[in-house]
Amino acid sequence: MGENILLLDVQGISSIADYYVIATCQTERQLKSMARDLSQLSNTKRGQLLRGLDKQAEGGWVLLDLEDVLVHLFSADQRDYYNLEELWEEGKVVLKLQ
């Protein structure tokens, strides 16, 4: 299960997606599991989403492109380092789960 989940509405701010989901995972295994689960729930072909999953998880940041939604799954260290919340602070917080 992801932690500290944030859904940002970035319509009109980002040209590549309407929404960003940002979540923290505690382990590499959890990163992979969440990515697989999300890809199965989406309408996008699973193989396209999970290409390079092992390397992404090893690096602590898994990115899933679900068309209008970009999902960023981070290790705690990588989330702090990249600080996407500050980068996209103009976005509207739609949902925040601790």
Secondary structure, DSSP 4 states (H G I P E B T S, - for coil): --EEEEEEE-BTTBSS-SEEEEEE-SSHHHHHHHHHHHHHHSSS-HHHHTTTHHHHHHHTEEEEEETTEEEEEE-HHHHHHH-HHHHTTTSEEEEEE-
